Amino acid sequence: MLEKIKENTVDSCVSDFPYDLFFMGKKWDTTGNFYDWCLQRAVALHRVIRSGGYVLIFGHPKTNHRMKSAFEDAGFNIVEEIDWVYGTGFPKNQDIGKLFLKRIEKQLKEQGVENVIWEE
């Protein structure tokens, strides 16, 4: 697609590359050789980005170094990074109200209260 765009005509680009982690065995997250895959796209993108243009590409901490190397090798200067810090794993839903009720119930039982009945 980038080959159809004239040189030096794009001001900015935002993209979310695959992370190449073989996530859940999905083909869309597998590139083969991640550096070469990124380099091809970086070279094509460098051709169309105007001088002073910005590129924002999402990456994963485990493979980000290969992507950044490819962009530098294509002629880009990496001047800043935005880090997205998040916990690992899938989030689990939790009703915080129930957590408080369990804690109160435990404290009451420690004080000798036998049956705790909560009214809605």
ROVEX-755217 format. One line per field, with one value per atom (N, C-alpha, C, CB): atom name; z, x, y; residue in three letters. Coordinates in steps of 0.02 Angstrom, whole numbers, plus 50000, padded with zeros to 5 digits. Atoms other than C-alpha are relative to their C-alpha. Glycine has a CB too. Layout:
N
name	c(CA ...) $
Z	c(Z ...) $
X	c(X ...) $
Y	c(Y ...) $
resn	c(ALA ...) $
This chain:
120
name	c(N CA C CB N CA C CB N CA C CB N CA C CB N CA C CB N CA C CB N CA C CB N CA C CB N CA C CB N CA C CB N CA C CB N CA C CB N CA C CB N CA C CB N CA C CB N CA C CB N CA C CB N CA C CB N CA C CB N CA C CB N CA C CB N CA C CB N CA C CB N CA C CB N CA C CB N CA C CB N CA C CB N CA C CB N CA C CB N CA C CB N CA C CB N CA C CB N CA C CB N CA C CB N CA C CB N CA C CB N CA C CB N CA C CB N CA C CB N CA C CB N CA C CB N CA C CB N CA C CB N CA C CB N CA C CB N CA C CB N CA C CB N CA C CB N CA C CB N CA C CB N CA C CB N CA C CB N CA C CB N CA C CB N CA C CB N CA C CB N CA C CB N CA C CB N CA C CB N CA C CB N CA C CB N CA C CB N CA C CB N CA C CB N CA C CB N CA C CB N CA C CB N CA C CB N CA C CB N CA C CB N CA C CB N CA C CB N CA C CB N CA C CB N CA C CB N CA C CB N CA C CB N CA C CB N CA C CB N CA C CB N CA C CB N CA C CB N CA C CB N CA C CB N CA C CB N CA C CB N CA C CB N CA C CB N CA C CB N CA C CB N CA C CB N CA C CB N CA C CB N CA C CB N CA C CB N CA C CB N CA C CB N CA C CB N CA C CB N CA C CB N CA C CB N CA C CB N CA C CB N CA C CB N CA C CB N CA C CB N CA C CB N CA C CB N CA C CB N CA C CB N CA C CB N CA C CB N CA C CB N CA C CB N CA C CB N CA C CB N CA C CB N CA C CB N CA C CB N CA C CB) $
Z	c(50000 50000 50000 50060 49997 50042 49934 50053 50064 49869 49955 49965 50040 49797 50022 50003 49972 49904 49976 50078 50024 49837 50057 49971 49951 49924 50037 49965 49958 50067 50000 49976 50001 50072 50064 49940 49940 50241 50061 50010 49941 50401 50061 50018 49941 50528 49986 50062 50007 50548 50069 49954 49939 50691 49979 50046 50019 50679 50060 49942 49948 50789 49966 50039 50031 50723 50041 49992 49959 50775 50049 49956 49950 50930 49989 50070 50016 50860 50061 49967 49939 51023 49992 50059 50013 50944 50050 50006 49950 51055 49986 50002 50004 51084 49934 50009 50062 50925 49940 50009 50054 50814 49945 50025 50057 50639 49992 49937 50010 50639 50045 50015 49956 50778 49985 50073 50018 50687 49933 49996 50061 50558 49967 50015 50027 50534 50027 49922 49976 50552 50015 49946 49980 50651 49979 50076 50020 50616 49925 50015 50072 50427 49983 49962 50011 50432 50015 50043 49980 50524 49953 50073 50043 50414 49933 49988 50063 50255 50006 49977 49990 50324 50018 50054 49981 50400 49940 50053 50061 50235 49957 49960 50040 50143 50033 49990 49963 50278 49998 50072 50001 50281 49934 50013 50066 50096 49995 49946 50008 50116 50055 49999 49945 50282 49983 50067 50011 50264 50052 50001 49952 50349 50060 49968 49939 50529 50018 49993 49985 50520 50058 49938 49942 50664 49984 50059 50006 50673 50071 49957 49935 50822 49985 50040 50012 50817 50067 49954 49938 50958 49997 50012 49997 51014 50068 49987 49937 51151 50030 49989 49970 51278 49981 50075 50017 51226 49930 50008 50070 51041 49976 49954 50018 51041 49975 50059 50020 51024 49927 50045 50071 50855 49955 49986 50039 50792 49998 50029 49998 50849 49958 50072 50041 50769 49926 50015 50071 50604 49979 49989 50018 50608 49997 50052 50003 50647 49936 50062 50060 50507 49936 49998 50059 50388 49994 50006 50005 50428 50050 49932 49949 50570 50060 50022 49936 50726 50055 50000 49944 50885 50052 50030 49955 50991 50066 49966 49939 51118 49997 50010 49995 51179 50049 50023 49953 51261 50024 49966 49973 51377 50028 50055 49975 51414 50050 49941 49947 51581 50021 50061 49982 51621 50035 49937 49967 51727 49951 50057 50045 51650 50013 50009 49994 51621 49983 50071 50016 51589 50063 49968 49940 51709 50024 49987 49970 51828 50034 50051 49971 51881 50075 49965 49928 52068 50026 50035 49968 52167 50066 50011 49940 52295 50061 49986 49944 52401 50036 49975 49970 52429 50040 49946 49963 52482 50068 49960 49936 52616 50046 49988 49958 52677 50029 49959 49975 52691 50056 49943 49949 52791 50065 49975 49941 52909 50033 49981 49973 52928 50038 49942 49967 52973 50068 49956 49937 53104 50051 49987 49954 53179 50029 49964 49976 53190 50050 49941 49952 53277 50067 49972 49938 53404 50031 49985 49970 53436 49970 50070 50032 53323 49958 49956 50034 53261 49929 50040 50066 53117 49978 50000 50030 53007 49941 49979 50055 52895 49973 50025 50032 52772 49966 49947 50032 52718 49940 50050 50059 52547 50002 49937) $
X	c(50041 50000 50043 49954 49958 50140 50033 50054 49968 50215 49958 50015 50044 50064 50001 49929 49998 50099 50063 49997 49942 50214 50050 49977 49947 50380 49987 50069 50002 50384 49931 50051 50067 50195 49960 49961 50037 50144 50031 50001 49976 50156 50009 49951 49994 50128 49968 49967 50026 50088 49994 50044 50009 50017 49982 49943 50012 50023 50011 50045 49992 50010 50024 49932 49970 50129 49984 50077 50005 50113 50059 50000 49946 50218 50046 49971 49960 50286 50015 50066 49994 50256 49968 49969 50037 50161 49942 50048 50053 50016 49944 49972 50053 49897 50003 49932 49993 49966 49968 49973 50035 49884 50049 49963 49958 49956 50011 49970 49994 49923 50054 49933 49948 50052 50068 49981 49938 50190 50024 49990 49973 50303 50054 50027 49943 50441 50064 49999 49942 50589 49976 50059 50032 50525 50041 49992 49958 50674 49990 50074 50008 50662 49930 50014 50069 50472 49993 49951 50003 50490 50041 50024 49956 50634 49967 50066 50036 50532 49950 49963 50051 50392 50031 49952 49968 50509 50032 50054 49971 50601 49946 50039 50056 50436 49970 49946 50029 50372 50048 49985 49951 50533 49998 50071 50005 50512 49943 49991 50058 50341 49993 49937 50005 50363 50040 50024 49965 50407 50054 49950 49948 50561 49966 50053 50032 50511 49936 49987 50062 50363 50010 49977 49998 50319 49969 49965 50026 50290 49992 50048 50013 50210 49981 49943 50011 50222 49996 50056 50007 50158 50045 49926 49957 50276 49993 50072 50001 50297 50070 49975 49934 50439 50046 49993 49958 50499 50029 49959 49976 50520 50012 49951 49995 50526 50070 49982 49931 50716 50013 50049 49991 50709 49965 49974 50038 50576 50037 49929 49965 50673 50065 50017 49940 50833 49984 50034 50021 50741 49984 49939 50017 50674 50062 49950 49937 50846 50039 50043 49964 50923 49967 50003 50035 50790 50010 49925 49986 50844 49962 49984 50037 50727 50045 49937 49968 50790 49948 50027 50046 50709 50017 50007 49987 50693 49962 49982 50038 50560 49962 49951 50041 50464 49944 50042 50056 50296 49991 49934 50007 50287 49930 50052 50066 50123 50013 49952 49985 50143 49935 50035 50061 50017 50019 49956 49989 50000 49995 49950 50003 50020 49937 50062 50057 49882 49935 49995 50065 49699 49968 49954 50030 49606 49941 49978 50056 49483 49954 50025 50049 49324 49994 49931 50007 49304 49951 50070 50047 49161 50031 49931 49964 49252 49954 50030 50048 49094 49999 49931 49999 49097 50064 49992 49937 49279 49995 50058 50009 49236 49954 49972 50046 49089 50034 49937 49964 49200 50048 50039 49953 49328 49963 50040 50040 49195 49974 49942 50027 49118 50055 49973 49945 49288 50015 50063 49987 49317 49945 50005 50055 49144 50005 49933 49993 49174 50057 50013 49945 49340 49979 50059 50025 49242 49945 49973 50048 49123 49930 49995 50066 48975 49994 49991 50009 48906 49975 49952 50031 48791 49996 49930 50004 48808 49953 50071 50050 48659 49999 49928 49999 48673 49932 50059 50063 48513 50015 49951 49990 48499 49958 49984) $
Y	c(49940 50000 50063 50000 49941 50122 50017 49991 49987 50101 50045 49934 49958 50194 50073 49973 49932 50349 50034 49999 49962 50486 50011 50068 49987 50519 50065 50002 49939 50645 50034 50049 49970 50671 49985 49975 50019 50598 50035 49922 49964 50700 49955 50056 50043 50562 49932 50032 50068 50378 49969 49957 50038 50275 49929 50031 50069 50087 49953 49979 50051 49933 49937 49988 50059 49802 49938 50009 50060 49621 49999 49935 50002 49585 49941 49998 50059 49422 49957 50021 50040 49330 49931 50036 50062 49185 49994 49938 49994 49241 49950 50070 50050 49096 49961 50032 50037 49016 50032 49932 49966 49147 50020 50062 49985 49170 50076 49971 49928 49359 50030 50034 49974 49378 49968 49988 50034 49283 50028 49924 49970 49365 49958 50069 50038 49237 50030 49999 49963 49355 50071 50000 49936 49504 50060 50001 49943 49618 50015 49986 49990 49592 50026 49935 49979 49612 50075 49959 49929 49779 50043 50008 49961 49837 50015 49962 49989 49814 50057 49935 49949 49921 50067 49978 49938 50049 50036 49987 49970 50076 50031 49946 49974 50098 50062 49946 49944 50215 50060 49981 49945 50318 50037 49972 49969 50351 50051 49947 49957 50431 50053 49958 49951 50524 50062 49969 49936 50708 50010 50059 49982 50777 50033 50048 49974 50811 49965 50074 50037 50692 49952 49962 50044 50579 49932 50031 50067 50393 49973 49954 50032 50306 49928 50037 50071 50117 49965 49969 50038 50008 49938 49980 50059 49871 49967 50019 50037 49743 50000 49927 49998 49751 49942 50001 50058 49577 50004 49937 49998 49619 50072 49966 49930 49810 50019 50044 49984 49814 49984 49962 50017 49727 50050 49929 49951 49846 50067 50009 49936 50000 49997 50019 50008 49933 50005 49932 49997 49909 50071 49955 49931 50086 50044 50029 49963 50157 49982 49987 50022 50054 50026 49924 49972 50122 50076 49985 49928 50301 50043 50023 49962 50352 50015 49962 49984 50440 49990 50074 50011 50378 50053 49926 49944 50533 49994 50065 50009 50486 49935 50059 50060 50336 50014 49940 49999 50320 49929 50028 50068 50171 49990 49988 50020 50085 49944 49977 50047 49999 49967 50035 50037 49863 49935 49986 50063 49708 49943 49990 50057 49537 49959 49957 50044 49414 50036 49972 49973 49438 50028 49947 49972 49553 49959 50072 50036 49475 50050 49946 49956 49560 49986 49992 50008 49591 50052 50006 49954 49668 50022 49966 49976 49775 50003 50069 50000 49788 49933 50017 50067 49600 49989 49946 50007 49610 50034 50031 49966 49738 49961 50071 50039 49633 49938 49980 50059 49479 50019 49966 49978 49576 50017 50062 49983 49645 49937 50047 50063 49472 49962 49956 50034 49399 50033 50001 49964 49535 49986 50075 50014 49505 49930 50010 50069 49317 49995 49953 49999 49351 50029 50040 49969 49453 49958 50070 50046 49307 50001 50015 49999 49348 49936 50064 50064 49181 50007 49957 49994 49224 50072 49969 49932 49377 49996 50027 49999 49414 50071 49977 49935 49556 50011 50005 49982 49644 50045 50036 49958 49722 50061 49961) $
resn	c(MET MET MET MET LEU LEU LEU LEU GLU GLU GLU GLU LYS LYS LYS LYS ILE ILE ILE ILE LYS LYS LYS LYS GLU GLU GLU GLU ASN ASN ASN ASN THR THR THR THR VAL VAL VAL VAL ASP ASP ASP ASP SER SER SER SER CYS CYS CYS CYS VAL VAL VAL VAL SER SER SER SER ASP ASP ASP ASP PHE PHE PHE PHE PRO PRO PRO PRO TYR TYR TYR TYR ASP ASP ASP ASP LEU LEU LEU LEU PHE PHE PHE PHE PHE PHE PHE PHE MET MET MET MET GLY GLY GLY GLY LYS LYS LYS LYS LYS LYS LYS LYS TRP TRP TRP TRP ASP ASP ASP ASP THR THR THR THR THR THR THR THR GLY GLY GLY GLY ASN ASN ASN ASN PHE PHE PHE PHE TYR TYR TYR TYR ASP ASP ASP ASP TRP TRP TRP TRP CYS CYS CYS CYS LEU LEU LEU LEU GLN GLN GLN GLN ARG ARG ARG ARG ALA ALA ALA ALA VAL VAL VAL VAL ALA ALA ALA ALA LEU LEU LEU LEU HIS HIS HIS HIS ARG ARG ARG ARG VAL VAL VAL VAL ILE ILE ILE ILE ARG ARG ARG ARG SER SER SER SER GLY GLY GLY GLY GLY GLY GLY GLY TYR TYR TYR TYR VAL VAL VAL VAL LEU LEU LEU LEU ILE ILE ILE ILE PHE PHE PHE PHE GLY GLY GLY GLY HIS HIS HIS HIS PRO PRO PRO PRO LYS LYS LYS LYS THR THR THR THR ASN ASN ASN ASN HIS HIS HIS HIS ARG ARG ARG ARG MET MET MET MET LYS LYS LYS LYS SER SER SER SER ALA ALA ALA ALA PHE PHE PHE PHE GLU GLU GLU GLU ASP ASP ASP ASP ALA ALA ALA ALA GLY GLY GLY GLY PHE PHE PHE PHE ASN ASN ASN ASN ILE ILE ILE ILE VAL VAL VAL VAL GLU GLU GLU GLU GLU GLU GLU GLU ILE ILE ILE ILE ASP ASP ASP ASP TRP TRP TRP TRP VAL VAL VAL VAL TYR TYR TYR TYR GLY GLY GLY GLY THR THR THR THR GLY GLY GLY GLY PHE PHE PHE PHE PRO PRO PRO PRO LYS LYS LYS LYS ASN ASN ASN ASN GLN GLN GLN GLN ASP ASP ASP ASP ILE ILE ILE ILE GLY GLY GLY GLY LYS LYS LYS LYS LEU LEU LEU LEU PHE PHE PHE PHE LEU LEU LEU LEU LYS LYS LYS LYS ARG ARG ARG ARG ILE ILE ILE ILE GLU GLU GLU GLU LYS LYS LYS LYS GLN GLN GLN GLN LEU LEU LEU LEU LYS LYS LYS LYS GLU GLU GLU GLU GLN GLN GLN GLN GLY GLY GLY GLY VAL VAL VAL VAL GLU GLU GLU GLU ASN ASN ASN ASN VAL VAL VAL VAL ILE ILE ILE ILE TRP TRP TRP TRP GLU GLU GLU GLU GLU GLU GLU GLU) $
